[in-house]
Amino acid sequence: MRPRVYITRRLPDAVLSSIEAECEIRMWNESDIPVPREVLEKEIVNADGLFCLLTESIDRALLEKAEKLKVVSNMAVGYNNIDIEAAKEKGITVTNTPGVLTETTADLTFALMMAAARRIVESSDYLRNGKWQTWSPMQLTGQDIYGATLGIIGMGRIGASLAKRAKGFDMKILYHNRSRKETIEQELDIRFEELDSLLEKSDFICILTPYTPETKNLIGERELSLMKKTAVLINTARGGIVNEHDLYHALKEGEIWSAGLDVFEEEPVALDHPLLTLPNVTAIPHIGSASIQTRTRMAELAAENLLLALKQRTPKHVVV
Ligand code: GLV
């Protein structure tokens, strides 16, 4: 019998066909609305495989209902939406899609850094809202990127790719990571710093670390108070790594200069969220990996992982 697969969002046709060639599929056939929890709870009962996105919470309660499930294939590099311990206990393979999104996410992180430093979105709104009366010396002035110090928190694949881009801007690069990355240090001429000292020395701070119990609220009131008043904070990892309440106050009181946020504690972020009232916040809707090419590659890789696991072969990227 062909394995049964549940897919939680409409996928590109070619990817769908590759799964359909080997499996019976059921799919949440919407592109902009996540599958309701009660539908997922019903569908998971008979599924051998699940193809899901970071918008679905694959928690213990859901996995308890999954009597036949062999694999959860997440179309994302981050897998904080999945209860890995529960999956392990139940012998369910979990896969993710690292590698294929590295350069695209590093591009976006650099773009967001430039946007937050040079007030690109605020300036565009200024023009469109008819506020542009004249050129004046200090109007909409930002922070220099070229030659500044960049502190990268999380020196994984994306962190290293960001460092390569920053070298082209003659930035001095510091990093903090759970473990030292000596090869990358030599290759890219970057320096390891303890977290507090990185926060004190950096003009730009980019967060690129996975979201785990250890990194939850990694950046809060104390950490923000260590940063320069001119610091620009960029988060393209996960919202919960920065305490949003503390960030709001630091930005409002001018304790740091600006922030570029691609991720939020709750997504989609509520339109009345205090952070969205601040002109020194550049906010975008979790688009780090959103190029046509990369999203297609992620979907293909997630499909490949799923199919390999269902054939009891080793998927390309196994989390557990
Ligand atoms: C996106 O945030 C991902 O984890 O792939």
Boltz pocket constraint, residues with backbone or C-beta under 6 A from the ligand:
constraints:
  - pocket:
      binder: B
      contacts: [[A, 54], [A, 75], [A, 76], [A, 77], [A, 78], [A, 79], [A, 97], [A, 101], [A, 236], [A, 237], [A, 288], [A, 289]]
      max_distance: 6.0
